[in-house]
Each structure stands twice: as C-alpha cells, then as structure tokens.
Amino acid sequence: MRNVCWLLIGLAAVAFGIGTTLAFTGHPFLLPPVGYWRGAVGFLLFAIALRTMDKS
C-alpha cells in the first residue's frame, strides 16, 4: 500500500510540473494547465485517503 501511495504522490508531482510548465509556456497539451493541477490535487487526496485507511 505504501508503494501505491508513493506512486500517486509521484504522479501528482509530474502532473503539477507539467501544468506549471504549460502555464508559463502557453502551449496546451491535451489539457489546459488547470486540468493537470486538478489531477495533481486528486492524486494527492487519493494518496491521503489510502494512508488514513491503512492506519485503521
């Protein structure tokens, strides 16, 4: 379960980095930058939920 959480955190970092890069370059790639940021927040929230369920 820890590996899945680390994977989600890594995906969130990648999504946030892509969104930030696209926001400053102005070249949309599949999604607008806000889509990547929302994805990053979603990945992080899902990782938090998994960690809290694991502690029970």
PDB file of N, H, CA, C and O in Angstrom:
ATOM      1  N   MET A   1       0.820  -1.193   0.000  1.00  0.00           N
ATOM      2  CA  MET A   1       0.000   0.000   0.000  1.00  0.00           C
ATOM      3  C   MET A   1       0.868   1.263   0.000  1.00  0.00           C
ATOM      4  O   MET A   1       0.515   2.280  -0.597  1.00  0.00           O
ATOM      5  N   ARG A   2       2.015   1.170   0.687  1.00  0.00           N
ATOM      6  H   ARG A   2       2.302   0.344   1.172  1.00  0.00           H
ATOM      7  CA  ARG A   2       2.911   2.333   0.703  1.00  0.00           C
ATOM      8  C   ARG A   2       3.415   2.658  -0.697  1.00  0.00           C
ATOM      9  O   ARG A   2       3.542   3.828  -1.058  1.00  0.00           O
ATOM     10  N   ASN A   3       3.703   1.627  -1.486  1.00  0.00           N
ATOM     11  H   ASN A   3       3.600   0.676  -1.194  1.00  0.00           H
ATOM     12  CA  ASN A   3       4.202   1.863  -2.844  1.00  0.00           C
ATOM     13  C   ASN A   3       3.160   2.540  -3.707  1.00  0.00           C
ATOM     14  O   ASN A   3       3.494   3.385  -4.537  1.00  0.00           O
ATOM     15  N   VAL A   4       1.900   2.178  -3.522  1.00  0.00           N
ATOM     16  H   VAL A   4       1.629   1.491  -2.847  1.00  0.00           H
ATOM     17  CA  VAL A   4       0.825   2.822  -4.279  1.00  0.00           C
ATOM     18  C   VAL A   4       0.731   4.294  -3.901  1.00  0.00           C
ATOM     19  O   VAL A   4       0.548   5.150  -4.767  1.00  0.00           O
ATOM     20  N   CYS A   5       0.856   4.589  -2.620  1.00  0.00           N
ATOM     21  H   CYS A   5       1.005   3.894  -1.917  1.00  0.00           H
ATOM     22  CA  CYS A   5       0.814   5.982  -2.174  1.00  0.00           C
ATOM     23  C   CYS A   5       1.971   6.786  -2.754  1.00  0.00           C
ATOM     24  O   CYS A   5       1.785   7.920  -3.197  1.00  0.00           O
ATOM     25  N   TRP A   6       3.168   6.195  -2.749  1.00  0.00           N
ATOM     26  H   TRP A   6       3.319   5.274  -2.389  1.00  0.00           H
ATOM     27  CA  TRP A   6       4.320   6.897  -3.328  1.00  0.00           C
ATOM     28  C   TRP A   6       4.144   7.094  -4.835  1.00  0.00           C
ATOM     29  O   TRP A   6       4.548   8.119  -5.384  1.00  0.00           O
ATOM     30  N   LEU A   7       3.548   6.122  -5.487  1.00  0.00           N
ATOM     31  H   LEU A   7       3.220   5.289  -5.041  1.00  0.00           H
ATOM     32  CA  LEU A   7       3.269   6.256  -6.918  1.00  0.00           C
ATOM     33  C   LEU A   7       2.302   7.408  -7.173  1.00  0.00           C
ATOM     34  O   LEU A   7       2.505   8.194  -8.099  1.00  0.00           O
ATOM     35  N   LEU A   8       1.255   7.514  -6.361  1.00  0.00           N
ATOM     36  H   LEU A   8       1.091   6.876  -5.609  1.00  0.00           H
ATOM     37  CA  LEU A   8       0.290   8.606  -6.525  1.00  0.00           C
ATOM     38  C   LEU A   8       0.936   9.956  -6.247  1.00  0.00           C
ATOM     39  O   LEU A   8       0.655  10.933  -6.942  1.00  0.00           O
ATOM     40  N   ILE A   9       1.794  10.019  -5.241  1.00  0.00           N
ATOM     41  H   ILE A   9       2.022   9.225  -4.676  1.00  0.00           H
ATOM     42  CA  ILE A   9       2.492  11.268  -4.946  1.00  0.00           C
ATOM     43  C   ILE A   9       3.422  11.641  -6.094  1.00  0.00           C
ATOM     44  O   ILE A   9       3.523  12.812  -6.459  1.00  0.00           O
ATOM     45  N   GLY A  10       4.100  10.651  -6.660  1.00  0.00           N
ATOM     46  H   GLY A  10       4.019   9.699  -6.363  1.00  0.00           H
ATOM     47  CA  GLY A  10       4.961  10.905  -7.820  1.00  0.00           C
ATOM     48  C   GLY A  10       4.174  11.383  -9.024  1.00  0.00           C
ATOM     49  O   GLY A  10       4.599  12.305  -9.720  1.00  0.00           O
ATOM     50  N   LEU A  11       3.026  10.762  -9.279  1.00  0.00           N
ATOM     51  H   LEU A  11       2.680  10.012  -8.714  1.00  0.00           H
ATOM     52  CA  LEU A  11       2.175  11.198 -10.390  1.00  0.00           C
ATOM     53  C   LEU A  11       1.660  12.611 -10.165  1.00  0.00           C
ATOM     54  O   LEU A  11       1.552  13.397 -11.107  1.00  0.00           O
ATOM     55  N   ALA A  12       1.342  12.933  -8.918  1.00  0.00           N
ATOM     56  H   ALA A  12       1.430  12.295  -8.153  1.00  0.00           H
ATOM     57  CA  ALA A  12       0.896  14.294  -8.607  1.00  0.00           C
ATOM     58  C   ALA A  12       2.007  15.302  -8.895  1.00  0.00           C
ATOM     59  O   ALA A  12       1.748  16.378  -9.434  1.00  0.00           O
ATOM     60  N   ALA A  13       3.240  14.955  -8.535  1.00  0.00           N
ATOM     61  H   ALA A  13       3.450  14.081  -8.096  1.00  0.00           H
ATOM     62  CA  ALA A  13       4.369  15.859  -8.797  1.00  0.00           C
ATOM     63  C   ALA A  13       4.578  16.052 -10.294  1.00  0.00           C
ATOM     64  O   ALA A  13       4.839  17.164 -10.753  1.00  0.00           O
ATOM     65  N   VAL A  14       4.462  14.970 -11.047  1.00  0.00           N
ATOM     66  H   VAL A  14       4.250  14.067 -10.674  1.00  0.00           H
ATOM     67  CA  VAL A  14       4.621  15.074 -12.510  1.00  0.00           C
ATOM     68  C   VAL A  14       3.498  15.915 -13.105  1.00  0.00           C
ATOM     69  O   VAL A  14       3.749  16.782 -13.941  1.00  0.00           O
ATOM     70  N   ALA A  15       2.260  15.664 -12.680  1.00  0.00           N
ATOM     71  H   ALA A  15       2.055  14.960 -12.001  1.00  0.00           H
ATOM     72  CA  ALA A  15       1.128  16.425 -13.210  1.00  0.00           C
ATOM     73  C   ALA A  15       1.249  17.905 -12.866  1.00  0.00           C
ATOM     74  O   ALA A  15       0.961  18.767 -13.696  1.00  0.00           O
ATOM     75  N   PHE A  16       1.676  18.197 -11.639  1.00  0.00           N
ATOM     76  H   PHE A  16       1.910  17.497 -10.964  1.00  0.00           H
ATOM     77  CA  PHE A  16       1.848  19.595 -11.242  1.00  0.00           C
ATOM     78  C   PHE A  16       2.967  20.256 -12.047  1.00  0.00           C
ATOM     79  O   PHE A  16       2.840  21.408 -12.463  1.00  0.00           O
ATOM     80  N   GLY A  17       4.050  19.534 -12.263  1.00  0.00           N
ATOM     81  H   GLY A  17       4.154  18.599 -11.926  1.00  0.00           H
ATOM     82  CA  GLY A  17       5.156  20.079 -13.063  1.00  0.00           C
ATOM     83  C   GLY A  17       4.746  20.352 -14.502  1.00  0.00           C
ATOM     84  O   GLY A  17       5.097  21.389 -15.065  1.00  0.00           O
ATOM     85  N   ILE A  18       4.007  19.432 -15.092  1.00  0.00           N
ATOM     86  H   ILE A  18       3.721  18.590 -14.634  1.00  0.00           H
ATOM     87  CA  ILE A  18       3.538  19.636 -16.467  1.00  0.00           C
ATOM     88  C   ILE A  18       2.593  20.823 -16.533  1.00  0.00           C
ATOM     89  O   ILE A  18       2.699  21.655 -17.434  1.00  0.00           O
ATOM     90  N   GLY A  19       1.663  20.907 -15.577  1.00  0.00           N
ATOM     91  H   GLY A  19       1.577  20.231 -14.845  1.00  0.00           H
ATOM     92  CA  GLY A  19       0.728  22.033 -15.558  1.00  0.00           C
ATOM     93  C   GLY A  19       1.429  23.362 -15.399  1.00  0.00           C
ATOM     94  O   GLY A  19       1.061  24.341 -16.050  1.00  0.00           O
ATOM     95  N   THR A  20       2.444  23.412 -14.535  1.00  0.00           N
ATOM     96  H   THR A  20       2.743  22.618 -14.007  1.00  0.00           H
ATOM     97  CA  THR A  20       3.194  24.648 -14.332  1.00  0.00           C
ATOM     98  C   THR A  20       3.963  25.030 -15.588  1.00  0.00           C
ATOM     99  O   THR A  20       3.976  26.195 -15.985  1.00  0.00           O
ATOM    100  N   THR A  21       4.600  24.055 -16.206  1.00  0.00           N
ATOM    101  H   THR A  21       4.590  23.109 -15.884  1.00  0.00           H
ATOM    102  CA  THR A  21       5.348  24.323 -17.435  1.00  0.00           C
ATOM    103  C   THR A  21       4.433  24.836 -18.539  1.00  0.00           C
ATOM    104  O   THR A  21       4.763  25.796 -19.235  1.00  0.00           O
ATOM    105  N   LEU A  22       3.283  24.190 -18.692  1.00  0.00           N
ATOM    106  H   LEU A  22       3.014  23.410 -18.127  1.00  0.00           H
ATOM    107  CA  LEU A  22       2.351  24.609 -19.739  1.00  0.00           C
ATOM    108  C   LEU A  22       1.755  25.978 -19.448  1.00  0.00           C
ATOM    109  O   LEU A  22       1.465  26.734 -20.375  1.00  0.00           O
ATOM    110  N   ALA A  23       1.571  26.306 -18.184  1.00  0.00           N
ATOM    111  H   ALA A  23       1.807  25.692 -17.431  1.00  0.00           H
ATOM    112  CA  ALA A  23       1.019  27.612 -17.838  1.00  0.00           C
ATOM    113  C   ALA A  23       1.979  28.734 -18.221  1.00  0.00           C
ATOM    114  O   ALA A  23       1.546  29.809 -18.635  1.00  0.00           O
ATOM    115  N   PHE A  24       3.282  28.488 -18.084  1.00  0.00           N
ATOM    116  H   PHE A  24       3.634  27.615 -17.747  1.00  0.00           H
ATOM    117  CA  PHE A  24       4.245  29.537 -18.390  1.00  0.00           C
ATOM    118  C   PHE A  24       4.666  29.561 -19.854  1.00  0.00           C
ATOM    119  O   PHE A  24       5.111  30.597 -20.349  1.00  0.00           O
ATOM    120  N   THR A  25       4.534  28.439 -20.552  1.00  0.00           N
ATOM    121  H   THR A  25       4.173  27.598 -20.151  1.00  0.00           H
ATOM    122  CA  THR A  25       4.902  28.436 -21.965  1.00  0.00           C
ATOM    123  C   THR A  25       3.719  28.766 -22.863  1.00  0.00           C
ATOM    124  O   THR A  25       3.901  29.282 -23.966  1.00  0.00           O
ATOM    125  N   GLY A  26       2.512  28.473 -22.401  1.00  0.00           N
ATOM    126  H   GLY A  26       2.364  28.054 -21.505  1.00  0.00           H
ATOM    127  CA  GLY A  26       1.330  28.812 -23.177  1.00  0.00           C
ATOM    128  C   GLY A  26       0.991  27.808 -24.261  1.00  0.00           C
ATOM    129  O   GLY A  26       0.163  28.106 -25.122  1.00  0.00           O
ATOM    130  N   HIS A  27       1.594  26.638 -24.253  1.00  0.00           N
ATOM    131  H   HIS A  27       2.267  26.396 -23.553  1.00  0.00           H
ATOM    132  CA  HIS A  27       1.315  25.612 -25.244  1.00  0.00           C
ATOM    133  C   HIS A  27       0.498  24.493 -24.605  1.00  0.00           C
ATOM    134  O   HIS A  27       1.056  23.651 -23.901  1.00  0.00           O
ATOM    135  N   PRO A  28      -0.821  24.468 -24.838  1.00  0.00           N
ATOM    136  CA  PRO A  28      -1.631  23.398 -24.231  1.00  0.00           C
ATOM    137  C   PRO A  28      -1.300  22.033 -24.828  1.00  0.00           C
ATOM    138  O   PRO A  28      -1.063  21.917 -26.030  1.00  0.00           O
ATOM    139  N   PHE A  29      -1.284  21.013 -23.993  1.00  0.00           N
ATOM    140  H   PHE A  29      -1.476  21.108 -23.017  1.00  0.00           H
ATOM    141  CA  PHE A  29      -1.000  19.648 -24.421  1.00  0.00           C
ATOM    142  C   PHE A  29      -2.067  18.747 -23.829  1.00  0.00           C
ATOM    143  O   PHE A  29      -2.002  18.410 -22.647  1.00  0.00           O
ATOM    144  N   LEU A  30      -3.044  18.353 -24.625  1.00  0.00           N
ATOM    145  H   LEU A  30      -3.097  18.628 -25.585  1.00  0.00           H
ATOM    146  CA  LEU A  30      -4.166  17.500 -24.245  1.00  0.00           C
ATOM    147  C   LEU A  30      -5.137  18.180 -23.287  1.00  0.00           C
ATOM    148  O   LEU A  30      -6.347  18.100 -23.502  1.00  0.00           O
ATOM    149  N   LEU A  31      -4.665  18.835 -22.256  1.00  0.00           N
ATOM    150  H   LEU A  31      -3.682  18.901 -22.082  1.00  0.00           H
ATOM    151  CA  LEU A  31      -5.495  19.531 -21.271  1.00  0.00           C
ATOM    152  C   LEU A  31      -4.945  20.926 -21.043  1.00  0.00           C
ATOM    153  O   LEU A  31      -3.757  21.170 -21.255  1.00  0.00           O
ATOM    154  N   PRO A  32      -5.801  21.846 -20.612  1.00  0.00           N
ATOM    155  CA  PRO A  32      -5.243  23.129 -20.158  1.00  0.00           C
ATOM    156  C   PRO A  32      -4.500  22.921 -18.841  1.00  0.00           C
ATOM    157  O   PRO A  32      -4.724  21.916 -18.166  1.00  0.00           O
ATOM    158  N   PRO A  33      -3.624  23.846 -18.463  1.00  0.00           N
ATOM    159  CA  PRO A  33      -2.830  23.670 -17.243  1.00  0.00           C
ATOM    160  C   PRO A  33      -3.660  23.378 -15.997  1.00  0.00           C
ATOM    161  O   PRO A  33      -3.235  22.605 -15.138  1.00  0.00           O
ATOM    162  N   VAL A  34      -4.834  23.987 -15.891  1.00  0.00           N
ATOM    163  H   VAL A  34      -5.179  24.614 -16.589  1.00  0.00           H
ATOM    164  CA  VAL A  34      -5.660  23.763 -14.701  1.00  0.00           C
ATOM    165  C   VAL A  34      -6.084  22.300 -14.595  1.00  0.00           C
ATOM    166  O   VAL A  34      -6.300  21.807 -13.488  1.00  0.00           O
ATOM    167  N   GLY A  35      -6.204  21.612 -15.693  1.00  0.00           N
ATOM    168  H   GLY A  35      -6.029  22.013 -16.593  1.00  0.00           H
ATOM    169  CA  GLY A  35      -6.549  20.194 -15.666  1.00  0.00           C
ATOM    170  C   GLY A  35      -5.466  19.361 -15.014  1.00  0.00           C
ATOM    171  O   GLY A  35      -5.760  18.413 -14.285  1.00  0.00           O
ATOM    172  N   TYR A  36      -4.219  19.709 -15.270  1.00  0.00           N
ATOM    173  H   TYR A  36      -3.981  20.480 -15.861  1.00  0.00           H
ATOM    174  CA  TYR A  36      -3.110  18.988 -14.648  1.00  0.00           C
ATOM    175  C   TYR A  36      -3.029  19.285 -13.157  1.00  0.00           C
ATOM    176  O   TYR A  36      -2.732  18.398 -12.358  1.00  0.00           O
ATOM    177  N   TRP A  37      -3.295  20.543 -12.783  1.00  0.00           N
ATOM    178  H   TRP A  37      -3.536  21.264 -13.432  1.00  0.00           H
ATOM    179  CA  TRP A  37      -3.261  20.896 -11.367  1.00  0.00           C
ATOM    180  C   TRP A  37      -4.385  20.189 -10.614  1.00  0.00           C
ATOM    181  O   TRP A  37      -4.187  19.723  -9.492  1.00  0.00           O
ATOM    182  N   ARG A  38      -5.551  20.112 -11.221  1.00  0.00           N
ATOM    183  H   ARG A  38      -5.713  20.491 -12.133  1.00  0.00           H
ATOM    184  CA  ARG A  38      -6.658  19.395 -10.584  1.00  0.00           C
ATOM    185  C   ARG A  38      -6.328  17.912 -10.453  1.00  0.00           C
ATOM    186  O   ARG A  38      -6.666  17.279  -9.452  1.00  0.00           O
ATOM    187  N   GLY A  39      -5.679  17.372 -11.451  1.00  0.00           N
ATOM    188  H   GLY A  39      -5.405  17.886 -12.264  1.00  0.00           H
ATOM    189  CA  GLY A  39      -5.255  15.977 -11.370  1.00  0.00           C
ATOM    190  C   GLY A  39      -4.253  15.757 -10.257  1.00  0.00           C
ATOM    191  O   GLY A  39      -4.311  14.748  -9.553  1.00  0.00           O
ATOM    192  N   ALA A  40      -3.330  16.702 -10.091  1.00  0.00           N
ATOM    193  H   ALA A  40      -3.283  17.522 -10.662  1.00  0.00           H
ATOM    194  CA  ALA A  40      -2.329  16.594  -9.021  1.00  0.00           C
ATOM    195  C   ALA A  40      -3.006  16.602  -7.660  1.00  0.00           C
ATOM    196  O   ALA A  40      -2.654  15.808  -6.787  1.00  0.00           O
ATOM    197  N   VAL A  41      -3.972  17.493  -7.472  1.00  0.00           N
ATOM    198  H   VAL A  41      -4.258  18.138  -8.181  1.00  0.00           H
ATOM    199  CA  VAL A  41      -4.689  17.546  -6.192  1.00  0.00           C
ATOM    200  C   VAL A  41      -5.478  16.252  -5.976  1.00  0.00           C
ATOM    201  O   VAL A  41      -5.526  15.736  -4.859  1.00  0.00           O
ATOM    202  N   GLY A  42      -6.086  15.733  -7.021  1.00  0.00           N
ATOM    203  H   GLY A  42      -6.047  16.152  -7.929  1.00  0.00           H
ATOM    204  CA  GLY A  42      -6.823  14.475  -6.918  1.00  0.00           C
ATOM    205  C   GLY A  42      -5.922  13.315  -6.526  1.00  0.00           C
ATOM    206  O   GLY A  42      -6.282  12.516  -5.663  1.00  0.00           O
ATOM    207  N   PHE A  43      -4.754  13.214  -7.151  1.00  0.00           N
ATOM    208  H   PHE A  43      -4.461  13.864  -7.852  1.00  0.00           H
ATOM    209  CA  PHE A  43      -3.806  12.151  -6.797  1.00  0.00           C
ATOM    210  C   PHE A  43      -3.375  12.264  -5.337  1.00  0.00           C
ATOM    211  O   PHE A  43      -3.298  11.258  -4.632  1.00  0.00           O
ATOM    212  N   LEU A  44      -3.093  13.486  -4.884  1.00  0.00           N
ATOM    213  H   LEU A  44      -3.155  14.303  -5.457  1.00  0.00           H
ATOM    214  CA  LEU A  44      -2.666  13.670  -3.503  1.00  0.00           C
ATOM    215  C   LEU A  44      -3.782  13.328  -2.512  1.00  0.00           C
ATOM    216  O   LEU A  44      -3.529  12.696  -1.485  1.00  0.00           O
ATOM    217  N   LEU A  45      -5.005  13.740  -2.815  1.00  0.00           N
ATOM    218  H   LEU A  45      -5.211  14.253  -3.649  1.00  0.00           H
ATOM    219  CA  LEU A  45      -6.116  13.411  -1.924  1.00  0.00           C
ATOM    220  C   LEU A  45      -6.363  11.911  -1.872  1.00  0.00           C
ATOM    221  O   LEU A  45      -6.678  11.369  -0.813  1.00  0.00           O
ATOM    222  N   PHE A  46      -6.223  11.244  -3.002  1.00  0.00           N
ATOM    223  H   PHE A  46      -5.967  11.685  -3.863  1.00  0.00           H
ATOM    224  CA  PHE A  46      -6.404   9.800  -3.025  1.00  0.00           C
ATOM    225  C   PHE A  46      -5.299   9.114  -2.219  1.00  0.00           C
ATOM    226  O   PHE A  46      -5.569   8.138  -1.519  1.00  0.00           O
ATOM    227  N   ALA A  47      -4.069   9.605  -2.306  1.00  0.00           N
ATOM    228  H   ALA A  47      -3.850  10.397  -2.874  1.00  0.00           H
ATOM    229  CA  ALA A  47      -2.968   9.039  -1.523  1.00  0.00           C
ATOM    230  C   ALA A  47      -3.212   9.241  -0.030  1.00  0.00           C
ATOM    231  O   ALA A  47      -2.941   8.348   0.773  1.00  0.00           O
ATOM    232  N   ILE A  48      -3.723  10.411   0.340  1.00  0.00           N
ATOM    233  H   ILE A  48      -3.943  11.137  -0.312  1.00  0.00           H
ATOM    234  CA  ILE A  48      -4.030  10.679   1.757  1.00  0.00           C
ATOM    235  C   ILE A  48      -5.124   9.738   2.237  1.00  0.00           C
ATOM    236  O   ILE A  48      -5.034   9.189   3.335  1.00  0.00           O
ATOM    237  N   ALA A  49      -6.150   9.550   1.426  1.00  0.00           N
ATOM    238  H   ALA A  49      -6.223   9.996   0.534  1.00  0.00           H
ATOM    239  CA  ALA A  49      -7.238   8.644   1.799  1.00  0.00           C
ATOM    240  C   ALA A  49      -6.725   7.221   1.983  1.00  0.00           C
ATOM    241  O   ALA A  49      -7.125   6.539   2.927  1.00  0.00           O
ATOM    242  N   LEU A  50      -5.852   6.767   1.100  1.00  0.00           N
ATOM    243  H   LEU A  50      -5.527   7.321   0.333  1.00  0.00           H
ATOM    244  CA  LEU A  50      -5.295   5.427   1.239  1.00  0.00           C
ATOM    245  C   LEU A  50      -4.478   5.291   2.516  1.00  0.00           C
ATOM    246  O   LEU A  50      -4.550   4.264   3.192  1.00  0.00           O
ATOM    247  N   ARG A  51      -3.702   6.316   2.853  1.00  0.00           N
ATOM    248  H   ARG A  51      -3.643   7.149   2.304  1.00  0.00           H
ATOM    249  CA  ARG A  51      -2.877   6.256   4.064  1.00  0.00           C
ATOM    250  C   ARG A  51      -3.747   6.242   5.310  1.00  0.00           C
ATOM    251  O   ARG A  51      -3.436   5.527   6.263  1.00  0.00           O
ATOM    252  N   THR A  52      -4.834   7.014   5.329  1.00  0.00           N
ATOM    253  H   THR A  52      -5.087   7.594   4.555  1.00  0.00           H
ATOM    254  CA  THR A  52      -5.685   7.026   6.506  1.00  0.00           C
ATOM    255  C   THR A  52      -6.441   5.709   6.660  1.00  0.00           C
ATOM    256  O   THR A  52      -6.679   5.269   7.785  1.00  0.00           O
ATOM    257  N   MET A  53      -6.819   5.080   5.566  1.00  0.00           N
ATOM    258  H   MET A  53      -6.627   5.438   4.652  1.00  0.00           H
ATOM    259  CA  MET A  53      -7.489   3.790   5.649  1.00  0.00           C
ATOM    260  C   MET A  53      -6.511   2.716   6.104  1.00  0.00           C
ATOM    261  O   MET A  53      -6.910   1.762   6.772  1.00  0.00           O
ATOM    262  N   ASP A  54      -5.236   2.856   5.751  1.00  0.00           N
ATOM    263  H   ASP A  54      -4.912   3.631   5.208  1.00  0.00           H
ATOM    264  CA  ASP A  54      -4.221   1.875   6.110  1.00  0.00           C
ATOM    265  C   ASP A  54      -3.945   1.866   7.617  1.00  0.00           C
ATOM    266  O   ASP A  54      -3.600   0.822   8.169  1.00  0.00           O
ATOM    267  N   LYS A  55      -4.091   3.006   8.286  1.00  0.00           N
ATOM    268  H   LYS A  55      -4.371   3.855   7.837  1.00  0.00           H
ATOM    269  CA  LYS A  55      -3.815   3.109   9.709  1.00  0.00           C
ATOM    270  C   LYS A  55      -4.888   2.451  10.564  1.00  0.00           C
ATOM    271  O   LYS A  55      -4.618   2.081  11.707  1.00  0.00           O
ATOM    272  N   SER A  56      -6.091   2.297  10.042  1.00  0.00           N
ATOM    273  H   SER A  56      -6.310   2.597   9.114  1.00  0.00           H
ATOM    274  CA  SER A  56      -7.198   1.726  10.825  1.00  0.00           C
ATOM    275  C   SER A  56      -7.033   0.271  11.096  1.00  0.00           C
ATOM    276  O   SER A  56      -7.887  -0.337  11.742  1.00  0.00           O
TER     277      SER A  56
END
